[in-house]
Amino acid sequence: MSDSTIPAAPPRLATLLSDLSMLEDRDERSDFLIETAARFRGVPESVAKRPYADSHRVPGCESEAFIYMQPLGDGALKFYFAVENPQGISAKALAVILDEVLSGCGPEQVLQIQEDLVHTIFGATVSMGKGQGLMGMIRMVKSLASASL
């Protein structure tokens, strides 16, 4: 496959990563992620109701995250997230980021996201357990996108 046939990563991801690169101080990055998590909105009842289906549960996520996806009319996808642990700040922040970066993209662009995005966003010091759960969110988003092809 030539480079011209590989779909580009979502443009909003490049913007986010550029913004994050300016936050060199750990406290600034933490504040940014806390502010991002504060924008979290759960899955609307028109998409799914509690109790959420285990088939949508992110394996290994300590914050009990669930992910739903709906195709939009133009081939783009819309992602919805539930984070059942009220203390799941990192999961909520990642849910907001993934929604803002990926919703509206086609499945090919979603599949360009790499799991190591977790370390780029949260830093290399993210705990193994938390990191695995957050990477699980990315894996599930990619799995849902792949199934829509």
Summary of the structure (lengths in Angstrom):
residues: 149
radius of gyration: 15.0
end to end distance: 18.0
largest distance: 44.9
contacts: 421
relative contact order: 0.18
helix: 50%
strand: 10%
